[in-house]
Amino acid sequence: MSRAWVVAPLLLSLTAHAAPRSSTDETVSAVQRLSRELASDVRALPAEAPVALYFSGGSAELRRAVGSVLAARLAAEGLAPSVVDAPSAEAAESVARAQGARTLVRLTLEVEAGALRARGDALGTWVNFWSGRALTRPARPSGALVESVDADAEVLALASVGTPTTTPPTGGPRGVRLLGATLVRLEQPVAALAAGDLDGDGRDEVAVLTEDTVSVFAADGQLLARRELGSLPFSNATTREPFGALAVLSGPPRLAAWSTRRAQGEVLVLDKGRSTLRAVGTLDSAPLGPVERGGFVPGQTAFQAEVRLGDGRPVTLLAPFTTSSFAPPRMLFVHADGTGSLYSRVGATPTRLGGLGAGSALGDLDGDGTPELLTTSALLQPSPDVLRVHALNGGGDPTVHEPLWQGPLPTGRALFVVTANLDGDERREVIVGLLKPDGTGELFLLRQGAP
């Protein structure tokens, strides 16, 4: 049986905390912003009360959130809204009419290309029964409704609830479907990016290095702590663009950071209660991973072609590299010419990969215990940049096969990609560090979305 929820005129507080923000409006959550625009559209029809709302698309949690906030706004306008449950948009008309609604708003919700979108229509539900068997609708209200706002971390959390996690019967790779939203906007370009559990709560934080600053953000984009590196001595061979190394160290949670603007790096500890990053030591080698170390090529945005592992063993590569990623026993190194060296284990002959972007990483996105290869475009100025996810099921170059998933990224060039466990489940989210055309930076978050 169909049912409706009549929502009291209470505006839900769903404020996102992504920081820093460039305008006051961006401190309002995407759900609130979309509902505000839709409410304005419905008032402009003008709609006749009572108004029924029907939603499709997205996850049930996202539909409920938008439905609750939009209904609250319409209730404040005296439109007596209700949210109807029906098997289809066509069936919603008769359900709304049976419940006494005079206007029906039908909306499909989608999260795509970093935006929360609503598309649909509005129509009058009253019919002229004197017109015979062919029931006729009134001419007004009617109209198409199309609105879009930038998505945020809250929208991704709502859209990802209830995503299935079972392995297909064939035992092959699980499905990957990523939804993206801006997590943080930065005034400076990203020089390095890392993720790991810095406070011991079982969930990762996101760490960002800019030219002379280290910042740590929570899963919703809230700034947890920031540290200036200005007290460190200057390097004798700096790079033109901001560049460096950043890693979450194993053992006690610590963050290792080194900017090529400085002659040495620092080891930092997050004090969440005091919102500070406290220095506990210095570095004499670049932190490539939890236990892996390397060195910078003087004056270049690249690392030297030798890596020291945690046990002290060296790994000598064919050429310097710009990106490294570790998912033991696998190791990935991306070189400046867009080629890559993928090691299945230490001591194995590396598989040579082609067409990799600087934004590349290894990470288990589907929770099956085997990491996937994530990579962006190898073009210097892609428009737009694209993230691809490839399965690592056997030997050979995985990029010669169709990706498990691919999708466009926001305007800018993706220079950094890391994976993180932001919500404590078995699958990892993706954070992309973008260089924007105006020289600023952006962290773009992608996570598993409801099918």
Stockholm file with secondary structure:
# STOCKHOLM 1.0

chainA/1-451         MSRAWVVAPLLLSLTAHAAPRSSTDETVSAVQRLSRELASDVRALPAEAPVALYFSGGSAELRRAVGSVLAARLAAEGLAPSVVDAPSAEAAESVARAQGARTLVRLTLEVEAGALRARGDALGTWVNFWSGRALTRPARPSGALVESVDADAEVLALASVGTPTTTPPTGGPRGVRLLGATLVRLEQPVAALAAGDLDGDGRDEVAVLTEDTVSVFAADGQLLARRELGSLPFSNATTREPFGALAVLSGPPRLAAWSTRRAQGEVLVLDKGRSTLRAVGTLDSAPLGPVERGGFVPGQTAFQAEVRLGDGRPVTLLAPFTTSSFAPPRMLFVHADGTGSLYSRVGATPTRLGGLGAGSALGDLDGDGTPELLTTSALLQPSPDVLRVHALNGGGDPTVHEPLWQGPLPTGRALFVVTANLDGDERREVIVGLLKPDGTGELFLLRQGAP
#=GR chainA/1-451 SS CCCEEECCSCCCCCCCCCSSCSSGGGGSCHHHHHHHHHHHHHHHTTCCSSEEEEEESSCHHHHHHHHHHHHHHHHHTTCCCEEECCSSHHHHHHHHHHTTCSEEEEEEEEEETTEEEEEEEEEECCCCGGGCSSCCCCSCSEEEEEEEEECCHHHHHHHHTTCCCCCCTTCCCCCCCEEEEEEEEESSCCSEEEEECSSSSSSCEEEEECSSEEEEECTTSCEEEEEECTTSCBCSSCCSSCCEEEEEETTTTEEEEEETTBSSEEEEEEETTTTEEEEEEEESSEECSSSCEECBCTTSSSBCSEEECTTSCEEECSSCBSEEEEETTEEEEECTTSCEEEESSTTSCCEEECSCCSSEEEECSSSSSSCEEEECCCSSSCSSCEEEEEECCSSSCGGGSCCSEEEECCSSEEEEEEEECSSSSSSCEEEEEEECTTSCEEEEEEEECCC
#=GC SS_cons         CCCEEECCSCCCCCCCCCSSCSSGGGGSCHHHHHHHHHHHHHHHTTCCSSEEEEEESSCHHHHHHHHHHHHHHHHHTTCCCEEECCSSHHHHHHHHHHTTCSEEEEEEEEEETTEEEEEEEEEECCCCGGGCSSCCCCSCSEEEEEEEEECCHHHHHHHHTTCCCCCCTTCCCCCCCEEEEEEEEESSCCSEEEEECSSSSSSCEEEEECSSEEEEECTTSCEEEEEECTTSCBCSSCCSSCCEEEEEETTTTEEEEEETTBSSEEEEEEETTTTEEEEEEEESSEECSSSCEECBCTTSSSBCSEEECTTSCEEECSSCBSEEEEETTEEEEECTTSCEEEESSTTSCCEEECSCCSSEEEECSSSSSSCEEEECCCSSSCSSCEEEEEECCSSSCGGGSCCSEEEECCSSEEEEEEEECSSSSSSCEEEEEEECTTSCEEEEEEEECCC
//
